[in-house]
């Protein structure tokens, strides 16, 4: 966890190659066929992803490797070595997500034998290239394990500003768990939901549910209409994880916390119109 250099926020888009247009068409078709509410013709999905992989489409590599990594009953046979081979191909092409994926495989001891280095090395490489999942994971480690809160927040916020919902979810958890700043935590959870984070959607609907214990709801008041609104968002994301809600914050302004207002650290602060 040693980190002596000043943190520099790099965005992943600056390290990604242009996607082959033909391969991108195959990738989009496969991704649509693989949505949860479809019959999922797995043979066709694997075929389309594989054709895109041949043209070095990194998103197709990521999705196809994920299928082999986990397997799908009645559809795709689990094959850890195929997943590792695809991740190595991504690394050879200098794709940030490939470094993150390989780091996760090593860290989880998921079939990588005699790795050249440890998983954290791969995560650091991915983070240096702006990969949001790597930035978020390292941010958590610095905050909760490395006792470097400020540095961890810089990592996490760098991921968050790239539109990565999980990073904003983690910021919400940070302000809830360590700062007890419940209205600020809720703002981050709502932002995470707008970026498609299903965990944030589940939490938001529970916060305003009259049956949720007060400590779990961060002592927000029950609100049945808001509970129904956020449950609707939650159900939509279960059906289609790729959905995003860019106008959510404007359409559904959050209520103030009963005792902390809109920000416990700034009692007089109110969100702008």
Rosetta blueprint (number, residue, H / E / L):
1 X L
2 X L
3 X L
4 X L
5 X L
6 X L
7 X L
8 X L
9 X L
10 X L
11 X L
12 X H
13 X H
14 X H
15 X H
16 X L
17 X L
18 X L
19 X L
20 X L
21 X H
22 X H
23 X H
24 X H
25 X H
26 X H
27 X H
28 X H
29 X H
30 X H
31 X H
32 X H
33 X H
34 X L
35 X L
36 X L
37 X L
38 X L
39 X L
40 X L
41 X L
42 X H
43 X H
44 X H
45 X H
46 X H
47 X H
48 X H
49 X H
50 X H
51 X H
52 X H
53 X H
54 X H
55 X L
56 X L
57 X L
58 X H
59 X H
60 X H
61 X H
62 X H
63 X H
64 X H
65 X H
66 X H
67 X H
68 X H
69 X H
70 X H
71 X L
72 X E
73 X L
74 X L
75 X L
76 X E
77 X L
78 X L
79 X L
80 X H
81 X H
82 X H
83 X H
84 X H
85 X H
86 X H
87 X H
88 X H
89 X H
90 X H
91 X H
92 X H
93 X L
94 X L
95 X L
96 X H
97 X H
98 X H
99 X H
100 X H
101 X H
102 X H
103 X H
104 X H
105 X H
106 X H
107 X H
108 X L
109 X L
110 X L
111 X L
112 X L
113 X L
114 X L
115 X L
116 X L
117 X L
118 X L
119 X H
120 X H
121 X H
122 X H
123 X H
124 X H
125 X H
126 X H
127 X H
128 X H
129 X L
130 X L
131 X L
132 X H
133 X H
134 X H
135 X H
136 X H
137 X H
138 X H
139 X H
140 X H
141 X H
142 X H
143 X H
144 X H
145 X L
146 X L
147 X L
148 X L
149 X H
150 X H
151 X H
152 X H
153 X H
154 X H
155 X H
156 X H
157 X H
158 X H
159 X H
160 X H
161 X L
162 X L
163 X L
164 X L
165 X H
166 X H
167 X H
168 X H
169 X H
170 X H
171 X H
172 X H
173 X H
174 X H
175 X H
176 X H
177 X H
178 X L
179 X L
180 X L
181 X L
182 X H
183 X H
184 X H
185 X H
186 X H
187 X H
188 X H
189 X H
190 X H
191 X H
192 X H
193 X H
194 X H
195 X L
196 X L
197 X L
198 X H
199 X H
200 X H
201 X H
202 X H
203 X H
204 X H
205 X H
206 X H
207 X H
208 X L
209 X L
210 X L
211 X L
212 X L
213 X L
214 X L
215 X L
216 X L
217 X L
218 X L
219 X L
220 X L
221 X L
222 X L
223 X L
224 X H
225 X H
226 X H
227 X H
228 X H
229 X H
230 X H
231 X H
232 X H
233 X H
234 X H
235 X H
236 X H
237 X H
238 X H
239 X H
240 X L
241 X L
242 X L
243 X L
244 X L
245 X L
246 X L
247 X L
248 X H
249 X H
250 X H
251 X H
252 X L
253 X L
254 X L
255 X L
256 X L
257 X E
258 X L
259 X L
260 X L
261 X E
262 X L
263 X L
264 X L
265 X L
266 X L
267 X L
268 X L
269 X L
270 X L
271 X L
272 X L
273 X L
